[in-house]
Amino acid sequence: MSAESPSWQPDLKYYQRVAESNVMAELHVGARAVVALGRLLRFGRYEIITTPAFDRTDLSGGNIIVSPVHRDGLDTVLLPSALERVGIRHARPAAKLELFQNSIMRWTLDGLGAFPVDRKSPNMEGFDLAHAGILSRGGNVTNYAEGTRVHKDVLRVAKVKSGVARAAVANNSLIVPVGIAGLSSEKDDQGNVIRRDTRSWFGIGPKLVFAFGDPFRLVSKFASAEVGDIEMAGGDLSSSEQKERDRGMVSELRDMNTQIREAMQLALDAAYEARGSGLEEVIIPDAA
C-alpha cells in the first residue's frame, strides 16, 4: 500500500451506508473523554467565542455544515468537544482516505461518524450522497474547506475547495465558519517549523481558542425549479445558451467560495484577537 494509491477505496454502496448510518454515541462520548484528558494536560482549558448572530441562531434542527480552518492534525481531534458545547451535535467529519486503510481504524472512524474523501481523486457522487443522507435527516457535517492542513501564511485562509458550497446549496444547509487559534505552525520549504503558536503545558499561557462566526446559507439561482424543469424535459438550450449557463454557474460557484473564505477569515481573525498572541519564531538548530 502506498500513500499515492490507497488500497481500500469506498464505493457507492459504502457511501449509501454512511448516508443512512448514525454516530455510535457511546464511542463518541468515550473518545471525547479521552481527548478531554489529553487536552487538559497539554493545553489546559480552551475558550469559545461566538458572534451575536451565532447566539441568535437556532441550531437544534441540524442540517449544518461546519467549515473550520485546518492548521494541525489536532484540529479534527479537539474540535468535536467545542461543537458539542455550542449545540452542534455529532458533527460528522469528512476525513482523508489514508486514515481508513487500516480495518480497525476504519471501524473506529465509522463509529465516530467520519467518512472518507480521496483528496487527489474524489468520488463526488459518493461524497454528495453521504452529505445528502446525513444533512437531510437533520445531521451535521464538518468539512475542512481548505482541503488540507495549511502551513504557509497561516493567519490567512487558503483558497477553499468547492465541496462546502456544493453540499450547502444542494441541501439548503446552514454553514458555520470556525476559526481556531493556538494550533498553527508555519514551515519552510524543507518542512522545518519556523513559526508557531505558543503551546504551554496545563494551559499556562495563551489559551486555545475556537471562534464561531455568523451562520449563513448560500442561495443559487441555478438551483431553481425552472432550470430543473428545462433539464428534466430534455432541454431546448442551444449550445451557446448552455455555454452561457455553464459560465454563469462557474462564476456563481467562485463567488460562493469567496463568501465562505471571507466568513472563515473573520472567524480566524476573531480567534487570534481573543487569544491575544500571534506566532513566535522557532530557532532551527544548525545541522551537525
VOGU-3710 file (C-alpha; in Angstrom, 3 decimals, decimal comma):
1> msaespswqp> 0,000/0,000/0,000  1,306/3,444/-0,868  0,225/6,901/0,153  -0,211/7,759/-3,508  -2,581/4,879/-4,196  -4,595/3,668/-1,173  -5,554/0,013/-1,492  -9,033/0,376/0,031  -11,452/2,560/-1,898  -15,052/3,335/-0,825
11> dlkyyqrvae> -17,729/2,580/-3,402  -21,242/3,987/-3,723  -22,658/1,229/-1,503  -20,294/2,351/1,257  -21,362/5,978/0,923  -25,003/4,865/0,931  -24,398/3,121/4,261  -22,778/6,298/5,556  -25,793/8,305/4,420  -28,140/6,010/6,351
21> snvmaelhvg> -25,990/5,476/9,455  -25,768/7,307/12,767  -22,884/8,095/15,089  -22,156/5,416/17,703  -22,986/7,608/20,703  -21,099/5,532/23,297  -17,919/5,546/21,215  -18,289/9,259/20,576  -18,626/10,074/24,288  -15,739/7,777/25,216
31> aravvalgrl> -13,439/9,310/22,610  -14,302/12,819/23,795  -13,485/11,852/27,399  -10,055/10,538/26,425  -9,366/13,606/24,285  -10,504/15,941/27,080  -7,934/14,475/29,479  -5,118/14,860/26,979  -6,242/18,365/26,077  -6,304/19,494/29,702
41> lrfgryeiit> -2,748/18,250/30,213  -1,397/19,784/27,018  -3,479/22,938/26,573  -5,487/23,459/29,752  -8,964/24,904/29,300  -9,953/26,292/25,923  -12,042/29,349/25,144  -15,075/29,588/22,888  -16,198/32,895/21,427  -19,308/33,456/19,333
51> tpafdrtdls> -20,867/36,314/17,409  -24,263/37,809/18,297  -25,698/36,323/15,092  -24,434/32,879/16,097  -26,023/33,208/19,524  -29,363/34,130/17,942  -29,360/31,184/15,532  -31,389/28,090/16,371  -29,099/25,116/15,719  -31,432/22,444/17,069
61> ggniivspvh> -32,742/21,459/13,641  -29,332/20,345/12,402  -28,575/20,328/8,664  -25,375/22,245/9,440  -22,054/22,216/7,602  -19,243/23,277/9,919  -16,437/24,933/7,927  -13,339/25,297/10,140  -9,806/26,339/9,272  -7,292/23,487/9,205
71> rdgldtvllp> -3,864/24,114/10,742  -2,938/20,908/12,565  -3,967/17,285/12,891  -5,276/18,118/16,355  -7,959/20,352/14,796  -10,009/17,285/13,980  -9,456/15,779/17,433  -10,208/18,837/19,562  -12,982/20,500/17,562  -15,821/17,996/18,329
81> salervgirh> -15,898/18,970/22,014  -16,238/22,663/21,134  -19,008/21,864/18,669  -20,942/19,941/21,303  -20,615/22,838/23,735  -22,265/25,283/21,307  -25,074/22,886/20,404  -23,821/21,344/17,161  -24,304/17,669/17,927  -22,329/14,774/16,479
91> arpaaklelf> -20,900/16,683/13,520  -19,543/14,052/11,137  -16,169/14,939/9,618  -15,042/14,319/6,075  -11,566/12,817/6,582  -8,720/11,920/4,270  -8,930/8,458/2,741  -5,490/7,437/4,011  -6,846/7,251/7,571  -9,287/4,496/6,567
101> qnsimrwtld> -6,779/1,972/5,228  -6,498/0,003/8,471  -9,643/-2,032/9,138  -9,672/-1,317/12,898  -9,130/2,386/12,294  -11,883/2,308/9,657  -14,320/0,705/12,119  -13,449/3,352/14,722  -13,859/6,244/12,293  -17,118/4,779/11,004
111> glgafpvdrk> -18,417/4,614/14,573  -17,403/8,218/15,191  -19,338/9,217/12,076  -16,393/10,122/9,846  -16,423/9,328/6,149  -13,516/9,305/3,681  -12,618/11,562/0,801  -9,822/10,917/-1,680  -8,244/14,363/-1,944  -6,464/13,531/-5,207
121> spnmegfdla> -9,373/11,878/-6,994  -12,580/12,497/-5,023  -15,660/10,377/-5,653  -18,010/13,345/-5,887  -21,092/11,184/-6,444  -20,417/9,257/-3,251  -19,396/12,396/-1,372  -22,640/14,144/-2,371  -24,634/11,039/-1,445  -23,158/10,965/2,067
131> hagilsrggn> -23,789/14,673/2,604  -27,365/14,468/1,355  -28,220/11,469/3,511  -26,770/12,942/6,692  -27,968/16,527/6,247  -31,477/15,635/5,055  -32,060/13,780/8,345  -31,020/16,797/10,414  -27,461/15,614/10,871  -24,364/17,788/10,861
141> vtnyaegtrv> -21,136/17,552/8,873  -17,661/19,023/9,350  -15,959/19,838/6,066  -12,483/21,381/6,025  -12,916/23,697/3,054  -9,195/24,404/2,659  -8,772/20,737/1,798  -5,624/20,057/3,816  -3,551/21,445/6,663  -2,139/24,879/5,916
151> hkdvlrvakv> 1,449/25,696/6,913  2,083/28,779/4,791  0,697/32,216/5,679  -1,408/30,547/8,355  -3,142/33,718/9,502  -4,867/33,891/6,126  -7,491/31,393/4,990  -6,234/29,491/1,963  -8,185/29,006/-1,251  -11,211/26,856/-0,444
161> ksgvaraava> -12,450/23,822/-2,330  -15,975/23,704/-3,730  -17,263/20,832/-1,595  -18,838/23,023/1,083  -20,653/25,225/-1,436  -21,896/22,236/-3,459  -23,264/20,441/-0,415  -24,732/23,578/1,159  -26,642/24,581/-1,983  -27,837/21,049/-2,722
171> nnslivpvgi> -29,180/20,545/0,809  -30,070/24,136/1,816  -27,661/23,713/4,713  -26,570/26,274/7,255  -22,820/26,983/7,082  -20,993/27,738/10,332  -17,431/29,108/9,905  -14,937/28,346/12,666  -11,574/29,954/13,370  -9,013/28,181/15,558
181> aglssekddq> -6,080/29,906/17,258  -3,400/28,032/19,160  -2,525/25,149/16,839  -0,929/26,916/13,870  2,626/26,423/12,665  4,425/27,717/9,599  7,031/25,637/7,777  9,785/26,439/5,332  10,282/24,666/2,001  12,258/21,907/3,745
191> gnvirrdtrs> 9,399/21,186/6,128  11,032/22,751/9,179  8,734/24,604/11,595  9,891/28,227/11,615  6,972/29,913/13,445  4,235/28,528/15,631  1,595/29,382/18,193  2,832/29,240/21,762  1,739/25,997/23,410  2,012/25,741/27,172
201> wfgigpklvf> 1,534/22,678/29,322  -1,515/22,786/31,624  -2,723/25,964/29,914  -0,080/28,213/31,443  -0,048/30,848/28,729  -2,363/31,826/25,878  -5,455/29,643/25,632  -6,590/27,563/22,713  -9,485/29,497/21,119  -12,393/28,381/18,935
211> afgdpfrlvs> -14,270/31,280/17,317  -17,710/30,642/15,786  -18,712/33,137/13,107  -22,086/34,215/11,695  -24,041/31,229/10,305  -25,306/31,724/6,752  -26,918/29,969/3,803  -26,000/30,081/0,142  -28,627/30,747/-2,500  -28,131/29,689/-6,106
221> kfasaevgdi> -30,209/30,973/-8,978  -29,252/27,806/-10,864  -30,923/25,592/-8,259  -34,359/26,963/-9,209  -37,285/24,794/-10,303  -37,264/26,460/-13,726  -33,762/25,246/-14,517  -34,603/21,774/-13,236  -37,685/21,628/-15,436  -35,661/22,520/-18,536
231> emaggdlsss> -33,098/19,810/-17,789  -35,645/17,127/-16,997  -37,577/17,872/-20,173  -34,507/17,103/-22,228  -33,813/20,789/-22,641  -34,092/23,059/-25,618  -30,985/25,001/-24,687  -28,832/25,815/-27,683  -25,088/25,259/-27,457  -24,467/28,974/-26,918
241> eqkerdrgmv> -27,130/29,135/-24,202  -25,647/26,100/-22,481  -22,175/27,611/-22,540  -23,528/30,846/-21,124  -25,328/28,967/-18,375  -22,186/26,962/-17,567  -20,155/30,146/-17,337  -22,762/31,607/-15,005  -22,631/28,538/-12,745  -18,836/28,629/-12,586
251> selrdmntqi> -18,893/32,339/-11,751  -21,527/31,813/-9,076  -19,580/28,941/-7,506  -16,483/31,126/-7,436  -18,456/33,848/-5,654  -19,777/31,317/-3,140  -16,278/30,052/-2,400  -15,197/33,641/-1,822  -18,101/34,160/0,583  -17,145/31,028/2,533
261> reamqlalda> -13,484/32,030/2,621  -14,282/35,533/3,866  -16,535/34,156/6,619  -13,787/31,772/7,721  -11,286/34,644/7,701  -13,466/36,723/10,006  -13,695/33,784/12,400  -9,934/33,186/12,261  -9,209/36,864/12,932  -11,610/36,803/15,886
271> ayeargsgle> -9,894/33,724/17,330  -6,460/35,366/17,272  -7,821/38,648/18,584  -9,304/36,783/21,550  -6,105/34,833/22,100  -4,027/37,983/22,032  -0,930/36,152/20,851  0,450/35,585/17,369  3,061/33,168/16,076  6,530/33,039/17,604
281> eviipdaa> 9,806/32,383/15,793  11,279/28,908/16,206  15,045/28,547/16,320  16,158/25,793/13,984  19,340/24,129/15,307  22,296/24,019/12,938  22,897/20,662/11,292  25,748/18,765/12,899
//
